[in-house]
Amino acid sequence: RKQATEYSTSSSDDEFESKPSLTHKAKRTLRRRRKLEKETKQLIKQEELKRLHKAQAVQRQLEELEERQRALEFFGVKLERELRGESDSGTKDETQMLHEWFELVLEKNKLMRYESELLIIAQELELEDHQSRLEQKLREKMAIDGKSK
């Protein structure tokens, strides 16, 4: 009898000890999960800020590019008038004016290529932002309990 009571006591002690350790493990797992979620949210926010800053820089560059294109366009119109003889500015040689006009065309082409690159970068940023939002939705749906799914 004495051995039976000791055996039953020790087995009930084991059960008692295992229950708190399970809850401790569950709490620890929950803490880890929350910490991971918090870190993930911070990383997402940092990525969003990086994309925002990059988008703002691209927008500024596009605006500057537009101003430079307008200035080139104005200068080009003036130069074309001189080449046609519509302007009374006879101080420049025709070969010099043609050289300036070709340089102007080259510069305009460079600006157009650069504008295309900036637009591609802007589109890439939009796609990255869209992907981030979709990943966030996926994480939210994956976090739903199995019974609710």
Contacts in CASP RR format, 6 or more apart in sequence:
PFRMAT RR
TARGET T0000
AUTHOR 0000-0000-0000
METHOD contacts of the structure
MODEL  1
RKQATEYSTSSSDDEFESKPSLTHKAKRTLRRRRKLEKETKQLIKQEELK
RLHKAQAVQRQLEELEERQRALEFFGVKLERELRGESDSGTKDETQMLHE
WFELVLEKNKLMRYESELLIIAQELELEDHQSRLEQKLREKMAIDGKSK
40 139 0 8 1.000
44 132 0 8 1.000
44 136 0 8 1.000
47 132 0 8 1.000
48 129 0 8 1.000
48 132 0 8 1.000
51 125 0 8 1.000
51 128 0 8 1.000
51 129 0 8 1.000
51 132 0 8 1.000
54 121 0 8 1.000
54 125 0 8 1.000
55 122 0 8 1.000
55 125 0 8 1.000
58 118 0 8 1.000
58 121 0 8 1.000
58 122 0 8 1.000
58 125 0 8 1.000
59 122 0 8 1.000
61 118 0 8 1.000
62 115 0 8 1.000
62 118 0 8 1.000
62 119 0 8 1.000
62 122 0 8 1.000
65 111 0 8 1.000
65 114 0 8 1.000
65 115 0 8 1.000
65 118 0 8 1.000
68 111 0 8 1.000
69 108 0 8 1.000
69 111 0 8 1.000
69 115 0 8 1.000
72 104 0 8 1.000
72 107 0 8 1.000
72 108 0 8 1.000
72 111 0 8 1.000
73 108 0 8 1.000
75 104 0 8 1.000
76 101 0 8 1.000
76 104 0 8 1.000
78 87 0 8 1.000
79 97 0 8 1.000
79 100 0 8 1.000
79 101 0 8 1.000
79 104 0 8 1.000
80 101 0 8 1.000
81 87 0 8 1.000
82 89 0 8 1.000
82 90 0 8 1.000
82 92 0 8 1.000
82 97 0 8 1.000
83 94 0 8 1.000
83 97 0 8 1.000
83 98 0 8 1.000
83 101 0 8 1.000
141 149 0 8 1.000
END
